[in-house]
């Protein structure tokens, strides 16, 4: 009896794996023990952030990818480590295939906060990561601060969180 309950799910999963659209996207990377080096200055100037976010959404609408908005500051060790994970050779192509990424410098958590407020998020700590559909729907309202301890997380844990949130938009 239990076998029958699981059979349709197995068929569905097998059918999804064979889908041509899914076959074109790189699978979730398996990072293993790849060393992560923090990025020295992943965030640009605080000025012009809204224009960068607007451009990211234009690109997302054209490509069908979700937008990954990374709010942080160059002074933040967890922000720099998160940027290091996203830059890993095994991770960067997967991120580029699934997301339009934009980094927003929030200064000392005193500027560009209105951008997150637009999605109902109040920035209290960084990094704060939002995964947003091209239409503007926040996919990870329950996890915007989950990467706040990126220094202590494995690179695989970071990638798995991003993949899970991105999957909510399907």
C-alpha positions in Angstrom: 0.0 0.0 0.0 2.8 2.5 0.9 4.5 1.7 -2.5 1.3 2.9 -4.3 1.3 6.1 -2.3 4.8 7.0 -3.4 4.6 5.7 -7.0 2.9 8.8 -8.5 5.4 11.1 -6.8 8.3 9.1 -8.3 6.8 9.3 -11.7 6.3 13.0 -11.4 9.8 13.6 -10.2 11.2 11.5 -13.0 9.1 13.3 -15.5 10.3 16.7 -14.2 13.9 15.6 -14.5 13.4 14.7 -18.1 11.8 18.0 -19.0 13.8 19.9 -21.7 13.3 23.2 -19.9 14.8 21.9 -16.7 17.6 20.0 -18.5 18.9 23.4 -19.8 19.4 24.9 -16.4 22.5 23.8 -14.4 21.6 21.6 -11.4 22.1 22.8 -7.9 25.9 22.8 -7.5 27.5 20.4 -5.1 30.2 22.5 -3.5 31.9 19.9 -1.4 35.0 21.2 0.5 35.7 24.1 -1.9 37.4 26.9 0.0 35.4 30.1 0.2 37.3 33.4 0.3 35.5 36.5 1.4 35.2 39.2 -1.2 36.9 42.4 0.0 34.3 44.9 -1.3 31.2 43.3 -2.8 29.1 46.4 -2.5 29.4 49.5 -4.6 28.6 53.0 -3.6 25.3 53.7 -1.8 24.2 56.1 -4.5 22.3 54.7 -7.5 21.1 51.6 -5.7 17.4 52.0 -6.8 18.5 52.4 -10.5 20.5 49.1 -10.2 17.5 47.3 -8.6 15.2 48.7 -11.4 17.7 47.5 -14.0 17.8 44.0 -12.4 14.0 43.7 -12.6 14.1 44.7 -16.3 16.6 42.0 -16.9 14.6 39.5 -14.9 11.4 40.2 -16.8 13.3 39.7 -20.1 14.9 36.5 -18.9 12.3 34.9 -16.6 14.9 34.6 -13.8 14.2 35.8 -10.2 16.0 38.7 -8.7 18.4 38.1 -5.8 18.8 41.3 -3.9 21.7 41.2 -1.4 21.6 44.0 1.1 24.8 44.6 3.0 28.0 46.5 3.6 31.7 46.1 2.9 32.3 46.3 6.7 30.2 43.1 7.3 32.2 39.8 7.4 29.1 37.7 6.8 28.2 39.8 3.7 31.7 39.4 2.4 31.6 35.6 3.0 28.2 35.4 1.2 29.7 37.2 -1.8 32.6 34.7 -1.7 30.1 31.7 -1.8 28.3 33.3 -4.8 31.6 33.8 -6.6 32.7 30.2 -6.3 33.5 28.6 -9.7 31.0 25.8 -9.0 28.3 28.3 -7.8 28.5 31.4 -10.0 27.2 29.8 -13.2 24.2 28.3 -11.3 23.5 31.7 -9.7 23.7 33.4 -13.1 21.3 30.9 -14.7 18.7 31.3 -12.0 19.0 34.8 -10.7 19.6 38.4 -11.7 21.7 39.5 -8.8 22.0 43.0 -7.4 24.0 44.0 -4.3 22.7 47.0 -2.4 25.0 48.9 -0.1 23.1 49.9 3.0 25.9 51.9 4.6 25.8 51.3 8.3 22.2 50.1 8.0 21.2 53.7 7.4 20.6 54.1 3.7 18.7 52.3 0.9 16.5 50.7 3.5 13.4 51.9 1.5 14.2 49.4 -1.2 13.6 46.5 1.1 10.6 48.2 2.6 9.0 48.1 -0.8 8.8 44.3 -0.3 7.6 44.5 3.3 11.1 43.8 4.8 12.7 46.0 7.5 16.4 45.6 7.5 17.7 45.2 11.0 20.9 43.2 10.2 22.9 42.3 7.2 23.2 40.4 5.0 19.6 40.6 4.2 18.7 38.6 1.1 15.5 38.8 -0.8 14.5 36.5 -3.6 11.9 38.3 -5.7 10.0 37.2 -8.8 10.2 39.5 -11.9 6.7 40.6 -11.0 7.7 41.7 -7.5 6.6 38.8 -5.3 8.9 38.1 -2.4 9.6 34.3 -2.3 11.5 34.1 1.0 9.7 36.4 3.5 10.5 33.8 6.2 14.2 33.7 5.5 15.5 37.1 4.7 18.0 37.0 7.6 18.8 33.3 7.3 22.2 34.1 5.7 23.2 36.5 8.5 25.6 33.9 9.8 27.2 33.1 6.5 30.7 32.9 8.1 29.6 29.8 10.0 27.5 28.2 7.3 28.9 25.8 4.8 28.8 27.0 1.2 26.5 24.1 0.4 24.0 25.3 3.1 24.0 28.7 1.5 23.4 27.3 -2.0 20.7 24.9 -0.7 18.8 27.8 0.9 18.9 29.8 -2.3 17.7 26.9 -4.3 14.9 26.2 -1.9 13.7 29.8 -2.0 14.0 30.0 -5.8 11.9 26.8 -6.1 9.0 28.6 -4.4 8.5 30.6 -7.6 7.9 27.6 -9.8 
